Amino acid sequence: METNDPEIIKIESEVLVDSRIYERMTSFLGIPFIIVFGWVWGKYESIFSIEYEGRAVVVIYPGICLVSKNDTLQITGKWYSGKKYKIKDDIIIANRIDNKNAGLIFDLEK
């Protein structure tokens, strides 16, 4: 599936690897005084991959999302071509993830 204008899709799939959570820098405030004193603000993002139509697809969730290998997920989000981001696999920017195994729901709307 490859589109130029991403649309909201809903898929169900199995997780290939455990999710990783990292903090992405969003802003910096500092004062230069011989060295720079300051503070960095960021947001948490989760990243993992799923199997979809026989290939790996990277899923990015802008928040904390805990999933484990072999969990069954229902994902709602926008699909982007990996070529746009200079990677091999396609990307889904998720806004809702339902973990069927654990019964957890991760939703940005709430």
C-alpha positions as MATLAB code, in Angstrom:
seq = 'METNDPEIIKIESEVLVDSRIYERMTSFLGIPFIIVFGWVWGKYESIFSIEYEGRAVVVIYPGICLVSKNDTLQITGKWYSGKKYKIKDDIIIANRIDNKNAGLIFDLEK';
ca = [
       0.000    0.000    0.000;
       1.589    3.271   -1.059;
      -0.110    6.642   -1.099;
       1.028   10.223   -1.573;
      -1.721   11.681    0.597;
      -1.992    9.517    3.723;
      -5.452    8.444    4.772;
      -6.702    6.956    8.017;
      -6.553    3.161    7.895;
      -7.523    0.444   10.355;
      -5.618   -2.858   10.371;
      -5.216   -5.867   12.648;
      -1.824   -7.499   12.928;
       0.727   -9.238   15.131;
       3.710   -7.477   16.736;
       7.179   -8.598   15.578;
       9.255   -6.935   18.351;
       8.635   -5.350   21.757;
       7.940   -1.626   21.712;
      10.739    0.834   22.452;
      10.001    4.169   24.114;
      12.205    7.210   23.577;
      12.024   10.917   24.266;
      12.079   13.214   21.233;
      13.373   16.720   21.833;
      10.754   19.398   21.147;
      12.346   22.579   22.489;
      15.409   24.002   24.236;
      15.878   27.049   26.408;
      19.402   28.079   27.312;
      21.680   30.900   28.365;
      25.201   31.064   26.946;
      27.656   31.886   29.740;
      31.101   30.440   28.887;
      29.156   27.198   28.456;
      25.443   26.880   27.735;
      23.129   26.389   30.707;
      19.658   25.289   29.755;
      16.829   22.833   29.741;
      15.489   20.472   27.091;
      11.788   19.594   26.757;
      10.554   16.559   24.926;
       7.697   14.194   24.181;
       7.647   10.432   24.461;
       7.144    8.238   21.402;
       6.847    4.470   21.056;
       8.127    2.515   18.091;
       7.732   -1.139   17.088;
       7.118   -3.213   13.970;
       4.240   -5.412   12.871;
       3.701   -7.944   10.123;
       1.217   -6.834    7.474;
       0.632   -8.639    4.189;
       3.836  -10.670    4.620;
       6.169   -7.745    5.275;
       7.351   -5.625    8.187;
       5.743   -2.247    8.814;
       7.084    0.251   11.361;
       4.517    1.731   13.770;
       5.152    5.029   15.571;
       2.798    6.054   18.374;
       3.259    9.637   19.706;
       2.998    8.661   23.363;
       3.737    5.719   25.615;
       2.445    2.430   24.190;
       3.514   -0.856   25.782;
       3.244   -3.874   23.486;
       5.099   -7.189   23.463;
       6.181   -9.557   20.732;
       3.323  -11.723   19.385;
       0.563   -9.423   20.755;
      -2.396   -8.982   18.409;
      -3.158   -5.314   17.777;
      -5.838   -3.325   16.010;
      -4.177   -0.120   14.789;
      -5.811    3.053   13.488;
      -3.544    5.647   11.916;
      -2.025    7.156    8.787;
       0.052    5.071    6.377;
       3.198    6.603    4.864;
       5.647    5.211    2.343;
       9.057    4.455    3.823;
      10.708    5.928    0.740;
       9.516    9.351    1.865;
      11.526    8.902    5.079;
      14.410    7.134    3.324;
      13.841    3.744    4.939;
      12.937    0.383    3.415;
       9.749   -0.391    5.354;
       6.483    1.526    5.313;
       5.378    3.549    8.347;
       2.116    3.922   10.237;
       1.699    6.945   12.518;
      -0.874    5.523   14.905;
      -3.466    7.506   16.832;
      -5.209    4.477   18.395;
      -3.881    1.036   19.295;
      -6.047   -1.733   20.787;
      -3.996   -4.535   22.337;
      -6.293   -7.588   22.064;
      -4.050   -9.827   24.231;
      -3.678   -7.465   27.192;
      -7.011   -5.655   26.804;
      -5.291   -2.251   26.740;
      -6.301    0.733   24.609;
      -3.886    3.541   23.736;
      -5.774    6.483   22.246;
      -4.555   10.031   21.540;
      -8.117   11.395   21.398;
      -8.783   10.782   25.104;
];
